[in-house]
Amino acid sequence: MDVDNGKRIFNRLGGGGGGGRGTTDKVCYHWRAGRCTRNPCQFRHSELPQPSSSNGMGSKRSHVIQPSDQGNFSGGNFSGGNFSDAGSFSRRKPNTYNRADTQPSRWGRDHGQGGAVNGGPRGPGFRPPLKTQDKVCTYWMADKCSYGEGCKFLHQWFVSDSFTMLTQLAGHEKKVISGIAFPMGSDKLYSGSKDGTVRVWDCQTGQCAAVINLGSEVGCVISEGPWVFVGINNCVKAWNTQTNSELSLSGPSGQVYALAVGNEMLLAGTQDGSILVWKFVAATNGFEPAAALQGHSASVVTLVVGANRLYSGSMDNTIRVWELETLQCIYTLTDHTSVVMSVLCWDQFLLSCSLDKTIKVWALTESGKLEVTYTHKEEDGLLALCGMPDAQGKPVLICSCNDNTVRLYDLPSFNERGKIYAKEETRAIQTAPGGLFFTGDGNGDLKVWKWSEQSPAGAATIQQ
């Protein structure tokens, strides 16, 4: 694994902080723009400490989407080729991220004025947009560029001072990676692809430990506790990584595009627009069919569980909200104008992205209805959402676009934190403890990323 190469790229971008000449209260302008080349630099390579704020969004609402009962990330590191410790750790459910600190007071850059979370256009927490060459050299991607460092286009897979690429795991046969899972307590990473296989990666060595041939395109992969669930055509495969047991759950009609777990139930979004439900039976350590939820008029491509509710996004351009206790649909959200590709629960909010080039933030009003409280617009359609904290515990939204990029934004300000490039569209994003996250694209490339720890000098300055 080319760990050293990733570190060199990160250091050239000014990552890891500077501040070798002592502490100062002035932030490096070039570092903020992502292009400081001084090491050491006499100015700060970290933002000034933010004052505490007690104002919170939703304080006037009588109904909010409460965070589900999830653990925080802990453990996991990359050292000498090891990107996970094998010990147990708290995990979150797929597509949910919860924060323990104060609730956000506003969305976007001061409602379009270029501001930050607090303090106006240049207030605390302001992070200017990255200013750099925004096109990757296609010849470099194919290992054919003859200009070398003299090329006017990027020769790297990402632009950011906040994270770095650790390695790339090769093995899928240039087919779309449609799901990534990291089971609780395991030292194995699972990736599913439209090449009809699930690959099992050893997190200690970065090598492929096993290849499971399923004979069908993989539509999605998730994990919950020791279980790994894989959606394929007309079936859901379930593997228990602790007991090595394997189950095949029949019932779906067509491809299974989305899976979620909640209230001891497994839920599957299918090609025919239905959502199938299986109940976990502890006595047999298995699953029994429980229900089939009808309502969508086209394929269900994304599911997420939060606050005892199920949210489903579909190719019919709608989001449906279901009560998990009764399995009844209570809302149908119709604000998107194209396929709803991904939904995500964050704090008391629901986030959704669509091929209509928008990310919408939904909140419950005093009347109890879900309404859009903020819309973020991109230049291209959006494919997937994922949330996680950065190295300092601040919430970050990771979203992939169909221009072959992945964008990373601070929440709730949507200030840009970086951009990842790929040969094809990124369809799968998964997070892990220790600031790790993974991306899988349409070329079969599985990349491992890590949020960069703050430099000791920068940390010392903030604590003063």
N, C-alpha and C positions, 0 to 999 in steps of 0.2 A: 504494500500500500504506500502510495507516494505522499507520506505525511509531511516530509520536509518541503516538498514543492508547494503544498498548500500554505505552509507557514511563510515561505518566501513571498508568495503573492500577497498574503495578508499584511506582511511587514511593509511591502512597497506602498500599500495604500494608507499607511500611517496607523495601522491597527495596533491594539494593545496599549495605546496611550504613550505619551512622551513624558515631558516634565522632568528630564534628567538634570536640569540646572536649578532645581528647587521649585517650591510651590509658588503659584501666583494666582491672582484673582481674575486674570484675563484669559479668556478662552481663545485658542488658536483659530484664527479665521480660516486658514487653509485646511485645518483638520475638520472644521465644520463642513467645508465643501468637499471633503473626502480626498484631498490631494496634497497634504503636508508630506514633505520628503525629509524633514529634519529629524535626526535621531542622535542625541537628544534635542528636544525642542524647548525653548525657554518659556513657552506658554502652555496652558492646560490643554490636555487631550481628553477632557471630560467636561460635562456641563456643570455649571454652578449649582450648589444645593438648592432645591426648591423649598419655599416656605410651606408649612402645613396649611391645609385648606379644609374647612369644615363644611363647605357648601356641597350638596350632593344632588344629583339628578334623581328625580322620582320622589323627592320629599313631599310633594303635593299630591301624589297619587295614592289612592286607597288600595289599589291592586297592583302588584308587581310580580314579574316572573321571578320567583325565588330561586337562588342557586341550588342545584342538586347536590346531594351529599357526596362530594368527591374529595379525595386526598390531594395534597400538593405534591409537586415533583420533588424527588430527592434521590440521591445516589447517581451512579453512572458517570463514567469519565472516559476520556480517550488518552491512553498512555502506552506508547510502544506498540501500537496496533490494536489495543483493547478498547472498544467503544462501549463497553457495559460491564459493570461489576455484576457478579452472579448472585448477589444477595437479594433479599426481598426488598420491595419498595412500594410506596403508595402510588396508585395509578389513577388516572382519570378515565372516564368512558370516552369513546371516540366522539370527536366534534363537540366536546364541552370544555370550557375553561372557566374557572372561578377565581375570583380575586378576593383577598381578605381585607384590603385597605379601603380607603374612601371611594365612594361611587363617583363616576365621571360627572362633571358638571356641564359639559357641552361637547358636541360632536363636531368634527371637522376643524379646519384652521380658522377658528373664531368665526364660524358660519360664513366662510368664503372670503374673509378679510386677511388671511395669511397669518392668523394668530396661533396661539398654542392652547394648552389645556387651561392654563390660568394666566392672567396678566396681560391680555391683549396681543397685538401683532408681534411684539418682541419681548413678551413676558417670559417668566420662568418656564422652562420646558420646551422653548422654541427650538426646533431643529430644521434648519433650512434645507430645501430639496437638494439632492445630490446633483452636482454639476460636473459631468464627465462625458466622454464619448459614449454614445448609447447604442452602438452597433458592434456586434461581435464579427470578427473576420470569418467568413464562410470557408475560406481556404485553410485558415488555422484549424477550424473544426474538422476538416478532412485531412489534417497533417500535411498540407501542400503549400502553405504560405512561404514564399521565398524572401519576404521583406524583413522577417524577424522583428526585432524591437523597433525598427523603422516604420513598421506598418501603422497606418493612421487609424486602424480599427482595433478593437479590444482583442487581446490574446489571453483571455481569462474567462472563467465561467460565472463570475459574480463581481459586483461592485458594492462594497460596504466596508465600514470601519468597525462593524459590530459583530461580525461572525466570519467564519472561514470554512472552507471545504477541507474535510479531513481525508476522504478517500472516495473512490468510485468502485462499486461492486459490479463486475461484469459477468454475464452468464445468460440472461434472457436473450432470445434470438431476434433482436431488433423488432420486438413486438411491444405493444402498449403495456406498461406496468399499471395494473388497475387497482392494486391494493397492497398495503404494507401494514404489518402488525408486529407488535413487540409484547409477547405474553408476560404476565406478572411472574416474577421470580425466575424467569428463564434467561439464559445467556444466548438465546437464538433469536434471530430476526427472520420474519417470514415475508416473502414478496410473491404476489400472484400476477400472472401475465396472460395476455391473450394468445400466447404461444401454447397455452394448455397446461402449463406447469405452475407449481408452487415451489420456490427455492427456499431452502433453509440455510441461513448464514450463521457461521460461528462468530460471535461477537469478540472472542478473544484473538482470533487470527485474521478475521475478515475473509475467510475462505468459505466457499459453498460446501456445506456439510451433507446436503441431501437434495435430490430433485424428485418431486412427487408429480408423476404424470397423471393428469385427470381426464385426458381425452376430450376436454371441452374448454372453451375460452373461459377464463376467470373474470367474473364481473366485479367482484369486490372481496376484500379480506379484512376482518376485524379480529380483535382479541378481547376477552373479558375474563379476568382471573386467569386460571390455567388453560382456558378454552381458546382455540383458534377456529373461527368460522369462515368458510369460503363459499361464496355464491357462484354457482355455475349454471349451465343450462338445465332447467327442470329439476334442480336439486340444490340442497345446501349440505356441504360436508362439514362435520364437526370433529375436531381432534382435541383430546385432553392431553396436554403436555406432561402432566404429572403421572397419569395412569397409563398413558400410551393407548387409550381406547379411541376407536374411530366409529362415527355414526354417519349415516346417510339419511337426510330428512327429505322425503319426497312431498310433492304437493304443488310446487311452483309450476306455472305455465310459462315456458320460455325462459329467457335469461333472468337471473337474479342480479340486479344492479346495486342494491343497497341492503345493508344489515345494521341492526341496532339491538341493544339489550336494555331492558328496564323492567322493574317489578317481577324479577324472576321469569321474564319472558324473552324469547328470541323473536325478532320481527324482521321480515324480509320484504323488500320492495321489488316487484317483479315487472316483467315486460308487458304483461296484459293489464297493468294499472292497479292490481290488487296488492294488498299488504297481508301476508300470511303471518300467523302468530302461533308459536309453540310455547307451551308451559314447561318449565324445568321441574322434573320430578326427582327429588333428592333420594328417595328410596331406591330408585333404579339408576340414578346418576345419568338420566337420559331426558328426552324431550317428547312431549305428546302434543298433537295438533289441538289448538284451542279455538281459533277463529280465522276468518278471512274478511278483512276490512275492504269494503267497496266504496268508491266515490270518485276516484281519479278516472279520467277518460283516456289517459295515455300512460306510458311507462312511468313507474316511480323510480327515480334515479338517485334520491338522497333521503336519508332518515337521520333524525337525532332525537334523543330523549332528554328532557329537562323539566324540573319542577313537576314531576308526575304527569307530564304530557308528552305525546309523540308528535313531532313535526315532520311532515312528508312533503318533498318537493318533486314536481313531475314535469314531464314533457308537455303537459296540457297548460303550462305557464302558471300554475297555481301552487299555493302552499296550503295544506290542510292541517288542522290542529285537532288532535284526538285526546280524549281523557283516557289515561291508562287503566283507571279503575273500571270504567264501563265500556271502554273500547268504542265510544261514540264520537263522531266528528262534531266539534262544537263551533269551529270557525273555518271559513274558506277565504284565503287572502289572495287577491287578484291584481295587485299593483304591478307585478312584473309583466312584461310584454313578450317575453320569450321563455325558453326552457329554464326552469329553476334547477341549477346544477348542484348547489350545495347549501346546506343550512348549518348554523353553528349557534350554540347557546353560550353567552358570555354575560356574567353577572345577571342582572334582571332583564337583559335584552336578548332578542333573537336577531341574528344576522343572516342574510341570505344573499346569494349571488346568482347571476343569470347571464345567459347569452345576450341579453339586452344591454350589456355593458355597464351594469350598475351593481353596487352592493347596497342593500337596504338594511337599515337598523330599525327594528320594530320594538315597541314598548306598549304595555298595557295602560290604557287611559283610566280616568276615574269611573267611566261607565263600564269598564271591564272588557273593552274591545282592544284588539291589537291594531295599532296604527303605525305607519312609518313616521319615525321621528327625525331621520336623517337619510339622505341618499348620496352615496359617493359614486362618481362617474369615472369610468375608464375609457380609453380609446378603443379597447377591444373587448370581446366577450370574455366572461369569467367562467372558470371551470371547477375550482375547488377552494374551500376555505379551511383554515386550521388556526388555532390559537394556542399561544404558550407565553410564559414569561421569559424575558431576556436574562442575561447574567446578573442584572441588578434587581430582578423581580418585577420589572415593569411589563405590562401586557403588550403583546405584539400580535398583529393579525398577519397571517401568511396566506396569500391568495395567488392562484395561478391563472394566467390569461392565455387566450388562444393565439397570441403572437409569440409563443414559445418562451415566455418569461414568467418568473414568479416574483411578485412584489411583496415587500414587507413594510408594514405600517405600524406606528405607535397607535395605541388606543387610549382615549377616544379621539385624539387630535387628527389621525390619519396623516401625520407627518411621516415622510418616507425614511425608512431605515436601511434600505438596500434593495438590490435587484439581482436575481439569479437568471442565468441564460441556459438554454438547452437546445439540442438539435431538433426536438419535436415538442409538442405540447406536454406539459406536466399534468398528469391525471391523478397522481397519488401523493399525498403529503402525510407524514406521521411524525409525532413528537415522542420524546423519550426523556427519562431523568437525566440530570446533569447538563442541561442546556443543549442536548442533542436533538436534531430533527433530520428527517429523511425525505428525499424527493425521488419520484419515479416517473419517467417520461415515455413518450411514444416510440423512442428509439431503443427501449429496453435498458436504458442507463439508470442505475440506482446509485444516488450520491448521498454521502453522509456529511452533515454540517454540524457545526458547534458554535454556540454563542461565546464570544471572547470575554474572558474575565477582565475586570478592570485592573489597570496597572496599580502596583502598591503605592506609587507616588500619588496617583489620582485619588485612590481610596483614602490616603492619609489627609489629603487636602479637604475632601468632603467632610471628614469627621471632625475637622477643626471648628 
